[in-house]
Amino acid sequence: MDTIEHILFVINKVRPFLINDGGDVEFVKYEEGIVYLKLAGACKDCSLADEEIKDTVETILTSEIPEVIEVKVIDA
């Protein structure tokens, strides 16, 4: 499994919990150790969601995938 496949696998494990709360997260890209995500659903309009989801997903990804060093949430 390459790094992007591994990232998608881990994100898909987390997504049901976000969806359960009315939110979602979309993988945008992976570059130089950074995973770029886009928020969707209820998360998109929540002012605290960016940091909470970023921190949660970042903790999970960095602990499971050594190549990942950071997660950034973007609006694109």
BELHU-V9430 format. One record per helix or strand of 3 or more residues. SS is the DSSP state (~ for helix, > for strand). FROM is the first residue (numbers start at 1). TO is the last residue. If there is no record, write none. Layout:
((SS/FROM/TO) (SS/FROM/TO))
This chain:
((~/3/20) (>/23/31) (>/34/41) (~/42/45) (~/49/64) (>/70/73))
